[in-house]
Amino acid sequence: MFSERFGGKELDEIDQAVKKGEIKPRDGAAEKAERKKSKKTGIVSRTLSAVKIYKIVPGMKSPEQSEVLAGELFARLVESEPVPEEELLELATGRESAVKAEIMKIGIIGADRYQTQNPEPAPEDEGLSAKLLLDSIQ
């Protein structure tokens, strides 16, 4: 997707800059990496990390480099095509309608018990998230 939008040359330049350490993780990436470290990884993943196979295989990146590259590509894609807040709110409203339609179609919850709140923009410091609250009525 990135190479389609910006071209393969720019992707290669970013890749080389990450390998050389010229691109540092963006804000929030350090906390994400810390949370990721606390998760238990699979045996194959742990083995490959311990062996440091990325040093042997040409073109392969370390897990840290891969994370920096992915974060940088995502950030550049987001920055290149900003979406107005109104469109995001419309998208959220449409998503809520689709979820409601599916729940009503299945018939798990009666229409009188289904409640929603108007979508609102998330504070900038919270990052991306979605909440789904399922409370029972007593």
C-alpha positions in Angstrom: 0.0 0.0 0.0 2.8 2.4 0.9 4.7 1.7 -2.3 1.5 2.2 -4.4 1.0 5.6 -2.8 4.5 6.9 -2.5 6.6 4.7 -4.8 9.1 1.9 -4.2 12.0 4.3 -4.1 10.7 6.1 -1.0 10.0 2.7 0.6 13.5 1.6 0.0 14.9 4.9 1.4 12.9 4.5 4.6 13.9 0.8 4.9 17.6 1.8 4.6 17.2 4.7 7.1 15.6 2.2 9.6 18.5 -0.2 9.1 21.0 2.5 9.7 19.2 3.8 12.8 18.4 7.2 11.3 14.7 6.9 11.9 13.7 6.6 15.6 10.4 5.3 16.9 7.6 7.8 16.9 5.9 8.9 20.1 4.0 6.1 21.8 6.1 3.4 20.2 8.2 3.0 23.3 5.2 2.3 25.5 3.8 -0.1 22.9 7.1 -2.0 22.7 7.1 -2.2 26.5 3.6 -3.7 26.6 4.6 -6.1 23.8 7.6 -7.3 25.7 5.3 -8.3 28.6 3.2 -10.5 26.4 4.4 -14.1 26.1 5.5 -15.0 22.6 5.5 -18.3 20.8 8.4 -20.7 20.9 9.3 -20.2 17.3 9.4 -16.4 17.7 11.4 -16.7 20.9 13.9 -19.1 19.2 14.3 -16.8 16.2 14.9 -13.8 18.4 17.4 -15.7 20.6 19.3 -16.9 17.6 19.2 -13.5 16.0 18.6 -15.1 12.6 18.0 -11.6 11.2 21.8 -11.0 11.3 22.4 -14.0 9.0 19.6 -13.7 6.5 20.2 -10.8 4.0 17.6 -8.1 4.1 16.0 -9.4 7.3 15.4 -6.8 10.1 15.5 -7.2 13.8 12.1 -7.2 15.6 12.8 -3.7 16.8 13.7 -2.5 13.2 10.5 -4.1 11.9 8.4 -2.3 14.5 10.0 1.0 13.7 9.5 0.5 10.0 5.9 -0.4 10.4 5.2 2.5 12.7 6.9 4.9 10.3 5.0 3.7 7.3 1.7 3.9 9.1 2.4 7.4 10.4 3.4 8.6 6.9 0.2 7.1 5.4 -2.0 8.7 8.1 -0.2 12.1 7.7 -0.5 12.0 3.9 -4.3 11.7 3.9 -5.9 13.3 6.9 -9.6 12.6 7.4 -11.9 15.4 8.6 -13.5 14.8 12.1 -17.0 15.0 10.6 -16.3 12.0 8.3 -14.9 10.0 11.3 -18.1 10.7 13.3 -20.2 9.7 10.3 -18.2 6.5 10.0 -18.7 5.8 13.8 -22.5 6.4 13.4 -22.7 4.0 10.4 -20.7 1.4 12.3 -23.1 1.7 15.3 -26.1 1.3 12.9 -24.6 -1.8 11.3 -23.9 -3.4 14.7 -27.4 -2.7 15.9 -28.9 -4.2 12.7 -26.9 -7.4 13.2 -27.9 -7.7 16.8 -31.5 -7.0 16.0 -31.4 -9.5 13.1 -30.1 -12.3 15.4 -32.7 -11.4 18.0 -30.4 -11.8 21.1 -31.4 -8.4 22.5 -34.7 -6.7 22.2 -34.9 -3.3 20.7 -36.2 -1.8 24.0 -33.0 -3.0 25.7 -30.5 -1.7 23.1 -29.0 1.7 23.9 -26.2 3.7 22.3 -24.4 6.9 22.9 -23.5 9.5 20.3 -19.9 9.1 19.0 -17.4 11.6 20.2 -13.8 12.3 19.2 -11.2 10.6 21.4 -8.6 12.8 23.1 -5.4 13.1 21.1 -3.3 11.5 23.9 -5.3 8.3 24.0 -4.4 7.0 20.6 -6.7 4.8 18.5 -9.3 2.6 20.3 -12.8 1.4 20.1 -15.1 0.6 23.1 -18.0 -1.8 23.2 -19.8 -1.9 26.6 -22.1 -4.7 27.2 -24.0 -4.1 30.4 -26.9 -6.3 31.6 -30.1 -4.7 32.7 -31.1 -5.8 36.2 
